[in-house]
Structures are given as structure tokens and as C-alpha cells.
Amino acid sequence: METLRVIPLGGLGEFGLNMMLLEYEGAAIAIDCGLMFPGTDLLGIDLVIPDVSYIVEKKKRLLGVVLTHAHEDHIGALPYILKQLAVPIFASRLILGLLRNKLREHDLDKITNLREIAAGKALDMGPFKIEGIRVTHSLMDCLALGIDTPVGTVIHTGDFKIDNTPMEGELFDFQKFSAYGEKGVLLLLSDSTNVEREGYTPSEREVGRALEGIFHASRGKIFIATFSSNIPRIQQVIDLSERVGRRVVLSGRSMINNAEIASDLGYLKLPARIMTESDRWQDLHSDRITFLTTGSQGEPLSVLHRVALDDHKSIKIEPGDTVILSSKFIPGNEKTITNLINHLYRRGAEVHYEKVSEIHVSGHASQEELKTMLQLTRPRYFVPIHGEYRHLIKHIQLAQEVGLAAENCFLLEDGEVLELTENQARKTESISAGRVFVDGKGIGDVEDIVIRDRRHLSEDGMVLAVMTIHQQTGEVVAGPDLISRGFMRLENEEEVLEQAKKVVLQTLKGINRETRTDRGELQEEVRKALRRYFNKTLERRPVVLPLIMET
């Protein structure tokens, strides 16, 4: 029997890593390929990307990756995945422009298999016929996907909200979703990010009204930090600055690059008087300047972070300046952002952020919009996507409120497989899926055990036990010397370490010559003895590393 397999490789059970696989008779397409920024528990990790070993190892015939929009949690893993999978990438014009720049930064500018798709245009990919459907979000050129398969139609919403007054004039396509609903939708995969919020998500234009009030009240320089992909927000800031007589200074590499790309593609109107950090903006009076920059999440290398620490070579914050963090607090970044805000206040700035000012609106649908999507498409089966476990549960509850039968709603997590025929849907066995850590230039070479060791080191510190033994007799020639890092700094530290040395020597006396002359066995005996001692006397469990040399 013909079967469509729906397999999430990321994004179901967490925010980020969005990647969905549709598989039919050996042929497959992937929707999105996003990354996730690591939480504080992933020490030293730069990025997290989906595990695509199921596709690589099984030699699945992946026909291509189709992108819904240009946020990092939907396209950010592509530079890493493309090194393993040489497949075509399909996306709208703006996404391709931003993606080319990203690939160039990763020295992948030789990749040319990038193909444009557009709303209302059909794309044939093996057994799949894909049509882009216009949706509104927090940036331009965003698409939901209508996917005709041999067993029925699948709708993937991507990230969306229903904004009836969008800045760029790209209206949410009610008619197309309704037409699919009339024809019959087998499966709806719908964004769950804001399912906990009642009502409707405000329009992007609401931000403009809030910003205008702040602009008229400001008497010094204005710094606005937002995501460099949020082209509608950037356009609002530029237009508002022009109206009140301020020159805009673009600051930060990604902000400058994305603004130039969007301008070249016709998505952003940059006035001739736009400036960058390298221009002579210092000649302007402070109440005639708007800095448009990145760093709203407190990123350590961002311009705003360096300015907040008074560590920027040319840009300074002075008392009376205004800083606007025009984005949401991404979960996991709260501490970093509040530290940034504290530093900005120390410089004398007035700071506006999500919790005290209405200077950001979400790009995701709230409950009433999610209900509208369900009612427009009228799917036979439903799977919530893009969210943590609680969001997926609440979205299923919402779907049941509008009339979907409980047995037709499926809660999937990463790696779980949903099989569909024309008349049936059921969960089957799971496949290998998970997370791959990116640490510097290493991809996947840092495993859970390494993270566990790093966490152990950060919590309990390390003790290095150095000693030299005679190769034949096993007698101690020098040491033991104990060196600690991140372990203790107490008044009686010397006394504790001196007693620990005695424990090591006592341990050596209690073991036979054969064990003393086997360096591996001896290291393990010393490690166990010190760990027992520190645990018993201090209730601490440092990482103990014996370094034993022979003479």
C-alpha cells in the first residue's frame, strides 16, 4: 500500500532545529534546515544542528530542501548540512539572497544549486508537487507550503501570523488556504509557538506607533537593536528617522550586509543619506543620529554589547541616549540580555525593551489565528510543529476545540514517524534523530560525555595529581604534587591538599607491586582514593586527573 512517511528531524519538542522530512517510496524532501542556539547547560558549544545521519547513512534519495523563510532556526544549519548532503535548495528570492551571503561566509560560495520558488507557483519534485502560499511573519517573502502527494495534500504553515496590515503589503493568502480546504487536506503541520497566547497577535504597524513616541521624546542618540533579517522593522526605523530628521547609521556586519542585499533585491528602500560606521557620522549632532544595529540578545561579539561595555573604538553611549531592544527575549538568553541592559544603564542610557515598552510584536499566530488556520484548511489529520512539548499538547487541545477528533491528532517528537495512506494514519517505529554540536571548527566531535565532563569541571573543579614512580619497583621517586583549579580557595587549602597527599601515599602502600608498576591501574587507584577523600571531607566531587611518570 502506498504510504507517506512524515519524520521530524528537529523542531518538535524544542524551539529551533526546525527540519521536517516527507518520504514516499524512497524519495524524500526536507522542509527547512535550522539551528538552535545552545543553552547555558551546553558549555562551550557554539551551535546545535539537526542530526541528518538517517538521510546520509540510509542513502535516502533526498530531492531537495525547501525553505519557508530566512530565520536562523529554519536556515542556519544549511552551511553545515550541505557539507554532507549535496542537494538542491529551493526558496523565495529574499531567502536565497540572504542564504548566498551566509554560504559565502562559510566559504561555500561555489554552491550554485539554489533555485527560486514563489507564492502561487508549482514545483514538481518526484512524487511531490509543491506550491508556495503567502503568509505574514516578522520578515518578508515567507511561505507556507501546499504539498500534493500521491496519498493526499499536506499543508506546512512554516512560521506565520495573520497580519491584515503588514508593512510590506504582502497579505496573508486566505483564499489559497481556503481553496486547499475545499479540495481536501490530508494533513496540517502548523506552527505552535504562540499557542499559549489568547486572542490575536498585533500587527507590525503597532511597533511603529510605539517607536514614534520614543523618537519624539528622545534628546540624544538613539540605538535600535533588532534582528538583521527583520526587514520590515528595519524599514520602519529608517522611515521614522527620516520623518523626524535623523540620519541612520547601520552598524554591525550582518546588519549592513542584509540591508544591502534586501535593498538590491527591492525589499528595502535605503535613502541615499544612509550611513555606516565607517562614514563621518561624528560630524552630526547627537539628536540627529539613529544607530540601527544587531545585539538585541546580548551577543558578546555584537556592536551593542561592545558599546554597552564602553569597548567600541568609535561609538559611545552618553547620558541622555536612548537604547531600544526591538526583539523578544529568546528563551535561554534572559540572563545575557539583562546583563546587557544593566551595562547600558550604567552608561546613562534610557533603555526600552519588551517587558517595559511595546517595541516588539511577535511574528507567530496566537490562539484565534491558529483556530482560523485549522478552520480554513479543515485537515483530516493534524500534527503541531515548532514548539516545546507543552506547546504541542496545547495545540492539539486547541484543534479538538474546533472539531478535530482526538484520534486524528498526533503528537510527534523528533525522530518519531507518522505513516499516512489515503484512509489511515498511524505512528510507527522511530528513526535515529537528535542533535549535533558545533564547537569551533568541530562538527559532531563533541558528544554528551564531553558536555558532561565540562559541566563537572564547571561545578566542582579539577585536581591534578602529579607523581613519578620507579619503573621496576613501583616506589615513589617524586611527589605526589597536587594542583587544583576551580576546586577550592579556602583558608585551610594547604592543609586539605597536604592531607590528600598522605591519602595517596597510604593508598600506594596498600597495593601490591604488580599494580604499582602498571601505570593505568595505578592511575585508577589514585583517582578513586582522592575522590573518596574529597567527597568524605568536603562533600565535593572534583575531576581528579592523575599524571604518573616513570623513571
N, C-alpha and C positions, 0 to 999 in steps of 0.2 A: 504494500500500500504506500502511495506517495506521502512523504512526511516532511514537514518543515520543522527544523530544529532552531530554537531561539536560545542563545547562550550568552549571558552577560559575562564578559571578561573583567569588568570593573564598573564601579559606579552604583552598585546596588548593595547597600549596607554601609556606604561611606559617601562623603562629598569629595568628588574628584575621581580620577582614573576612568572616566566615562568611556566605555568601549563595549559595543553590542555586536554579536556575531549572528547572522542569519545564514543557515546552511540548508541546502536542498540537493539531494542526490550527489554529494561530493563537491558541489560548487558552493562557494560562500562569499558573502560580502560583510565588511565591518562598517559599523556606523560610529564615527568619532574615534579618537585615539588620544585620550587626555592624561595628564599627570596629576599628582597630588603633592601639595607641599607638606613636608614632614612635621609632625607634632613634636613637642618637647621631649617625648619619650624616645624618639629616633635620633640619638645623639650622633652628631657629625654627618648625618645624611643630608644631601642637598635636595634630592627629588625622589619621588616614588612613581614608578610607571607600571602599567599592567604586565603581567606575565603572559606572553604570547606563545609559549612553548607548545601549546596544543596545536596551533596552526603550523609552527615550524617543524616540530618532530613528526607530526602525523602527515606531513606533506599535503595538507588540505589545499585545495585549489582556490586560493583567495583571489577573487576577481578584481578587488579594489577596496579602498577605504573611502567612504562618503562622509563628508564633514557637514555638520549642521550650522556651526558658527565658529568664531575665532577666539574664544576664550581658552586660556591655558588648560583648564580642566577638560577640554574637548580636543585640542590640537597639540598640546605641549609635549606629548610623548613621541610624536611622529619622528623627530630627528634621531631618536634612539631606536625606534622600531624599524625605520627604513634601512638601518644597517643590517637588519636580519631578514627583512621582507621587501624585496624589490617589486612593489606593486603600484598600479596607478592610484592617484589621489584625485578625487572629484570634489569640487567645492565651488561656491559662488565667487564672483570676481574679487570682492574685497578680501575674502578669506585667503584666496590664492596670493594676492598681493602681500598680505602680512606674513603668510607662510613662506613665500620665497625669501623674504628678509630673514626669517628665523633659520631657514636652511642654510642661508649664506653665512650666518654667524657660527654654524656648526660645520663649516667647510663642506657643505653638501649642495653647493650651487650648481653642480653638474647634473643633479637630478632634474630631469625635464618632463617626466611623465605626470604632469599636473594638468588636469582637464577641467574646464569650466562647466558648471551647471547653473541653471537659472530657474526661478519660480515659473511654473506653468510649462516647462519644457521636460519632455520624457527622455529617459536614458535607459537603453537596453543593456543589461549585464547578465548574460547567460539566461538562466530561468527567471531572473528578476527584472521587472520594469519599474524604474524609479522616477518619481516626479517630485520636484521641489515645490513646497507650499509656503507662501509668505507668512511669517509670524513676526510679532514685535517682541523685542527683548531689550537689553541695555546697550546694544550696538547695532549697526546696520547690516543689511544683507543676510539676515538669519532665515533659515529654512527648517520647516518640518519636512518629513518625507512620507510620501504615499508610495508604498511598495507593493506592486502586484506580483503575486507568486502563483504557482500552479494550484495551490490549495486555497487561496484567498488573499485578501488585501490586508496588509499590515500598515498601521499609521504609527510613525515615530515622531513625537512632537518636538524633539530637541528641547532646549530651554526656551520658555515662552511666557509672556503675559499678554493680556488683551488690552492694548493701549489704543484708544479711539482717537487720540490726538498726538500721535508720535511726532517728534521733532523733524524727522527726515521725510515725512509724508508717505512712508511705506506702510500701508494699512494691513492689519491682520485680515487674512482671507477667509472670512466666514463662509462665503459662497462655496469655495473649494472643499472645505471640511464638510459642509452640509451635503455637497454632491457625493462625496465618498460615503457619507452616512446613508444616503438614499440608495446607492449602488450596493452597499453592504460591506461592512468592515469586519474581518475575522478577528483581528487582534489590535488593541490600542496599547501602546507603550507611552506613558505620559509622565512628564516632569512632576516630581513630588516635593520640591524644595520648600515651598511656602504653604504646604497643606495644613500647617498648624495655625495659619493666619485666617481669620474670618474676613468676609467681605471681599473687596476688590483691591488690587494693587494700584496705587496712584500713578498718574501719567508722569512721564519725564518732564513735562512742562511745569509741574508743581515745583520741581527743583529750581527752575528758572526764577520763579516768583520769590522763593526764599533767598536765592543768591542776590537778587536785585536789592532786597532790603539791606543785606550785609554790605554790598558795594557802596550804597549811598551813605551808610553810617561810617565807613572806614576812612581814616585820615592819613594812613601811611601806606606802605607797600602791602599788596595782597598776594598771598601764596595759596594756590589751589592745587591740591594733590588728588589725582584720580587715576584710574587705570588707563594706560595708553591706548587700549583698544576701545575705550568708550567714546567713540567719535561724536555721537550726539551731545554728550556732556562737554566735550572739548569745543564743539561749535557754539554751544550756549555761552560758554565763558568768553570766547573770542568776540561774539556779537555783543554781549553785555559790556565788555571792556570798551569796545568801540563807541557804544552809546554814551558811556559816562566819561569818555575822554582819556582812557588809559591805553598804553601800549602793552602788548602781550609779549612776554619773553618765554619761549619754550626752553625747558631745562630738563636735562636727562636724555641719554642716548635713545631709549625706546620711545620716549615721548616725541622727540624730534623725528626719528625715523618713521614712526607710524603716522604722524601728522603729514609728513611729506608724501608717503605712499597714498594715504586717503585723499590728499589733495590732487595728486597726479591722476588718480582713478576717478575723480569727480565727486567723491563722497564728502569732502570737506572744503569749505571756502576759506582760504587763507588770504587775508588782506596783504597788500604789498608792504605794509608797515610792520609786519610780524618780525620779531627779533629772536635771536638765540643767545646763549650765554656768552658767546664769543664776540657779539656786537657791542657797540658803545652805549649800552643801556644806562651806564652810570651817569651819563650826562642829563638824564631825565630826573625830574623831581620825584620824590618817593611816592607822592599821592597820584602819580601818573603811570604807575607800573603795576602790572599783574604778572606774577610768575605762575606758569602752568607747568606742573611737574609731576613726577611719579613719587612713590614713597608713602602712600596712604596707609600701608600695612606696617610701616616702621622698618622696612627692609634695610639692613645695616649698610649696604653699599649705595643706597639711593641718595639723590641730591638733598632731599628734605631732611634725611637723617643726619647727613654731614652738616647741613646748615643749623639744625637744632643743637648740635654739639659745638657750634661755632668753629667748625673744622673745614669750611669751604674756602677756597682760595680767593673768591671774589664776592660771593653773595653772603650778606649778613642780615640777621634779624635784629631789629631795633625796637625799643619800647614804642607802642602805638601801631605796630604792624599787625596784620590780620592773617591768620592761617586757617584754611578750610580743608578738612579732610573729607572729600566728597566721594565716599565709598562706605560700604558696610564693614563691620569688623568680621573678618573671616574667622570662623571657629579655629581656635588654636593660636591665633595671633593677638589675642586680647592683651596679654602682658606686654608684648613688644610695642603695641600701639599706645598703651597707657604710659609706658616709659617715654615714648616719643612726645606725647602731649605734655608730660611733666617738664621735659627739657625745653620745649617751646615756651612754656610759661616762664621758665627761668630766664629766658632771653627777653621777656617782657611782652610777648605776643598775646593777642586775644585769639583763642582757638575755638573754632566751631567744628563739631563732629556729630556723628549720628545720634548720640544719646542726648545732646542738648540743643540741636538745631535740625531743621528739616532740610538738610542739604544733600540728601541722598534718597532715592527711591529704588526699590528692588526691581530686578528685571524678571521676576518669577511670578507666576499666577498664584493668587490666593484662592480660598475655597470656592467662591462663586464662579470664578473663571475656570477652575478645574471642573466644576459641575457643567459649565457651558460646553467645554470640550467633550465631555462624556455624552452630553445630550446631542451635540452636533454629529458626532461620529457613530453613535449607537452601536458600539462593538459587541460582538458575541462573547469575546474573551478579553480580559484586562490584566495587564501587568504594570504596576507602578515602578518607575525608574527614577534615578537621580535623587538619592536621599539615604539617610541612615535608617536603621531598622524601624524605628518608631514612625518615621515619615511614611515608609511603605505600608505599614499597618494602618495608619490613619487614612491614607489614600484609598485603600481597599474599603475601609468603613464608609468613606465618602461615596465611593462608587455604588455601594449597596444601598445608600440612601436615595440615589437617583434611579434605582430599579434593577441594577445588575444582580444576578443570582450569585450567592456566595460560592457555589461550586464552579462558577465561571471566572472567578478572580483568583489569580495565582501570585503568591509572594515568592519571588526568586531572590537568591543571593548569588554572589559571584561564583561562577562555575556550575551552578545548577542548570539543568537542561529542561526546557519545555518543548514537547513534541506536539505538533498540530497536524491534523488532517482536515478535510472539509467539514467533518461532523464531530470531531473529538479533539480534546486537548488533555494532556497528562504530563506530569513531571516524571522524568526518568532518572537514570544514573547521572552523577555529577562528573565533570571533567576536571583536569588539572588546571587550576587558575589561582592567582594570588598576586603578590606584589614583588616587584624587583626594585632594589635600592640602587640609586645613583649616588656615588661618593667620589667627588672629583672626576677623574677620568675613568674610574672603575664603574662598570655596569654589571650588577648582579654578583660581584665578588664579595660583597658584604652580606653575610647571612644572619639569621636570627641569633645564632650563638655569639657572633661578633657584637651585635647590638646589646645582647645580654651582658657580655664582658664590659662593654663601655659603660652600661648602666651601673654595673657592680663597681667599677672603678670610680665613677662619679659619686656614688653613695658612700662607699666605705674606704676608698683609697687603696694604696698599694704598699707592700713591704717587700723589699728586695733583700734576700739573704745570700751573702757572698762568702765563699769559703774555698780553701784549697786543701785537697787530701793527697796522701801518698798513693800512687797507683797500685802498688803491690800490697801494702799493709792496710790501707784504708784509714790510717791515722791522720788527724787534722794537722796540717802544716801551717796554715794561716787562717785567721778568722775564728768563728763567723763574725762578719760585719753586717749590721742591719741598717738599711737605708729606707726611710719611709717618705712617701709623697701623698698628700691629701688624706692622710690617715689620722694623725693626731698632732696637736701642738699644745701639750699640757705642761704644767709645772713639773710634773714627775715623769716627763717623757724619757729622759735618760735612764731613770730607774726602771721603767717598764721595759725598755729595749734591752737594758743590761740583764734583767731577769729572763727575757726571751732568749738571749744568747745562752744562758745557763740551761734553759729548756732544750735547746738544740744539742748542746754538748751531752746532756743527760740522755737524750734520745740516742745519740751515737754510741754511748756506752752500752745501751741495752739491745743493740742489734749485732748480728754475727758478722764476721769478716767478709763473708761472701757478699752480703747485702751492702756493706760499706764500700766495697770495691766495684760495685755495679752502680754507675753514676745515675742511671734512670731510677733504680729502686731507691737510692739514697735521696734523690730529689723529692720523691713522693713521701718518704718518711719524714723529712724535714718540713715539707708543706703541711702534712697532717698535724704534726706536733705544734707548729706555730698557730695554725688555725684554731686548734683546740684551746691553746693558751689564751689567745686574744679573745676568743668567744667567752671563755670562762671568767677572765679577769675584767674585761672591758665591755662585754656584750657587743663586740664589733666583729665584722667579718671581712677584713681587707683581702684583696687579691695578694696571695703570697707567691713570689717567684724566686725559688732557689736557683742560684747561679754557682755551680760547683765545677771547679777546675782541678785538673790532675797534674801531679809533678812526679 
